[in-house]
Amino acid sequence: MSSMLIIALDFPTAKQALEFIEPLSPNDCILKVGLQLYVASGPEFVKTLVAAGYKVFLDLKFHDIPNTVAGACQSAADLGVWMINVHASGGPVMLDAAANALSTYDKPPLLIAVTVLTSMNQIQLEATGVSGEPEHQVKRLAALTANHGLSGVVCSAQEAEMLRAEHKDEFLLITPGIRPTGSDQGDQQRIMTPEAAKAVGVNYIVVGRPITQAKQPLSVIQSINLSLK
């Protein structure tokens, strides 16, 4: 079984990211490239990771008019990445455009949608005009995502049990905000340990700073992988 662990490469430069992964193996983890690193290093860096044998989650959270998102999804697929994401709040036409854009590929990347960012709590969500608790909005957006044929959603592990009860096992749940026991919470509001996340039906966990800022990152990775067996 491949690792459930996705490491967020939240580094400002490709040089720092490559130094970090130098002692790692594609068997240890999946790598996530987000906005900061992608803007700094571009598609060539992503191609380098793919060429090294890593599964890459290109986490750019596309949210734009349907035609623009469709083109962005195709450009991402051309890089050979394993997974890409869009914002579910972009709406049904945008979701369809993204899915259709990948339908011509023999081996398209997984396409998932972001529900509610794990840094958002109820107060912040209401400030955007969405009333109610975050889990209610997550539920609505996950249903929208599933109805339009995407592979799964990004959600908080605290909503995973609810979503797993409502969606088939094939519908992927990818959860950031994962913190091994004893880790600093940082700016995440809705967090959970790796073991607890797996227990409620999460397919992949995303961990960043507790690994990338650790004194012995490989040791933390191995400990997390062991806890998920």
Steps between C-alpha positions, in 0.01 A plus 500: 500500500633841405527771763194703600735783589513813286776741601434868437818644351439847638842638412575834332746355248554183298852472643368471856231253396749280313738505796214389724398204281856388423500227772144393418360237265179500293392206717505723809240752395316703240617858446272804494602813312297805598475856385814642661736240360329481161511877451867504601613195303246436227406193298857384444537430871183291494638305204819435699301341782296289257816388321644392836209259540289695748124526492434874499188673628491839327308704754410820315127502582377624162200734530415704192264506205442150359708542184801627694479219754468240222818629337685508830400138572634391162828684558533329837424159350769556240755523784425140597374577849304247705231732632368854451226699669240767443270691734159333523352845559583577137167334423363220285593641157858554608521150651367347178748698293789378714390136480436517126841653439664187642275248329722470193808386694585130515623541858357827630592632841251459780275804516378605842325806637566718802199535728581734791860589577617347828617845614135615499279487807135599531573868567721529192253309284212724604710804412491377139121485500465125567290439809518197725778273614780403259385137490171601341676676215744209465207260468336710228819545299601134530161396362541745213845358428381141501202580280730639235728198487817624669724256688455648846544801723740679725338529840580516868546162665230608743248490214635176353284266704187683388608495135608137504156403624342680205739410216644179360847385598622591151426867575833623630538706816824698519561682825742779586518626854654172616722534802689210663453489877699779665532717188428873494153586363631793293229683302279193464165515679358151440769239559541127574778244551596263213366192679167665578468621141548149362246364748226729368553404137758745366689377192795740503636733767692820435775597743727799461690680773504216756719319245673774301603693812595194704860444605482147357234504227564144382442369851166682519399365157585146600311538828188628321513222239538240773201641688285470186569131431 
